[in-house]
Amino acid sequence: MRWIAGHVVRYWYIVGTVLIGAIENAVLSTVVPVYTGRAFEEILTTPPDMRALVGFIWIIAISQIIRSFQQVGRNFGAELIGQHLERDIRDELYNCLLGKCLTFHSF
């Protein structure tokens, strides 16, 4: 775990972006059911307030557009950190193998 943490800490800003993105995704995913419920409550009132319904539609639409862009950024960050870690681990392995004496490679 220390070895992995030592490699991940170099890219703390990417890890932070991924974690914040995961939290934002969870928060914005609750907007749809909450405002859908509010819209149904508004429809059941007599007379229904159409301006409130349009407001709920805009809140849902804008929140999900923001969520979609945020998910792309989060997934990009996760892929980027994976590629960085893969590259660093491969370089460390190659440097270790190249540092061995030639008798090590003859077996």
C-alpha positions as CSV (number, residue, x, y, z in Angstrom):
1,M,0.0,0.0,0.0
2,R,2.9,2.4,0.7
3,W,4.3,1.7,-2.7
4,I,1.0,2.5,-4.4
5,A,0.5,5.6,-2.2
6,G,4.0,6.8,-3.1
7,H,3.1,6.7,-6.8
8,V,-0.4,8.1,-6.4
9,V,0.8,11.1,-4.2
10,R,2.7,12.5,-7.2
11,Y,-0.7,13.0,-9.0
12,W,-2.7,14.3,-6.0
13,Y,-4.4,16.9,-8.1
14,I,-5.8,14.3,-10.5
15,V,-6.9,12.1,-7.6
16,G,-8.6,15.1,-6.0
17,T,-10.4,15.8,-9.2
18,V,-11.6,12.3,-9.4
19,L,-12.8,12.3,-5.8
20,I,-14.5,15.6,-6.0
21,G,-16.1,14.4,-9.3
22,A,-17.5,11.3,-7.5
23,I,-19.0,13.4,-4.7
24,E,-20.5,15.9,-7.2
25,N,-22.0,12.9,-9.2
26,A,-23.6,11.6,-6.1
27,V,-25.1,14.9,-5.1
28,L,-26.3,15.8,-8.6
29,S,-27.9,12.4,-9.0
30,T,-30.3,13.2,-6.2
31,V,-31.7,16.3,-8.1
32,V,-33.8,14.2,-10.5
33,P,-35.9,12.3,-8.0
34,V,-36.3,15.2,-5.7
35,Y,-37.5,17.6,-8.3
36,T,-39.6,15.0,-10.1
37,G,-41.4,14.5,-6.8
38,R,-41.9,18.2,-6.4
39,A,-43.3,18.4,-9.9
40,F,-45.8,15.7,-9.2
41,E,-46.9,17.5,-6.0
42,E,-47.3,20.7,-8.0
43,I,-49.4,18.9,-10.7
44,L,-51.7,17.5,-8.0
45,T,-52.5,21.0,-6.6
46,T,-55.5,22.8,-8.0
47,P,-54.8,24.7,-10.2
48,P,-51.2,23.5,-11.0
49,D,-48.6,26.3,-11.3
50,M,-47.1,25.8,-14.7
51,R,-44.3,28.4,-14.0
52,A,-43.1,26.2,-11.1
53,L,-43.2,23.1,-13.4
54,V,-41.0,24.9,-16.0
55,G,-38.7,25.9,-13.2
56,F,-38.4,22.3,-12.1
57,I,-37.7,21.2,-15.7
58,W,-34.9,23.8,-16.0
59,I,-33.4,22.7,-12.7
60,I,-33.3,19.1,-13.7
61,A,-32.0,19.8,-17.2
62,I,-29.2,22.1,-16.0
63,S,-28.1,19.9,-13.2
64,Q,-27.9,16.9,-15.5
65,I,-26.0,18.8,-18.1
66,I,-23.5,19.9,-15.5
67,R,-23.4,16.3,-14.2
68,S,-22.6,14.9,-17.7
69,F,-19.7,17.3,-18.2
70,Q,-18.4,16.5,-14.7
71,Q,-18.6,12.8,-15.4
72,V,-16.6,13.2,-18.5
73,G,-14.0,15.1,-16.5
74,R,-14.0,12.5,-13.7
75,N,-13.6,9.6,-16.1
76,F,-10.9,11.4,-18.0
77,G,-9.0,12.0,-14.7
78,A,-9.4,8.3,-13.7
79,E,-8.0,7.2,-17.1
80,L,-5.2,9.8,-16.9
81,I,-4.1,8.6,-13.5
82,G,-4.2,5.0,-14.6
83,Q,-2.0,5.8,-17.6
84,H,0.5,7.8,-15.5
85,L,0.7,5.0,-12.9
86,E,1.2,2.4,-15.6
87,R,4.0,4.5,-17.2
88,D,5.7,5.1,-13.9
89,I,5.5,1.5,-12.9
90,R,6.8,0.3,-16.2
91,D,9.8,2.8,-16.0
92,E,10.6,1.6,-12.5
93,L,10.6,-2.0,-13.6
94,Y,12.7,-1.4,-16.7
95,N,15.2,0.7,-14.6
96,C,15.4,-2.1,-12.0
97,L,16.0,-4.8,-14.7
98,L,18.6,-2.7,-16.5
99,G,20.4,-2.2,-13.2
100,K,20.9,-5.9,-12.7
101,C,24.2,-7.5,-13.5
102,L,24.5,-9.5,-16.8
103,T,24.5,-12.9,-15.0
104,F,21.0,-12.1,-13.8
105,H,19.8,-11.9,-17.4
106,S,21.6,-15.1,-18.5
107,F,19.2,-17.5,-16.7
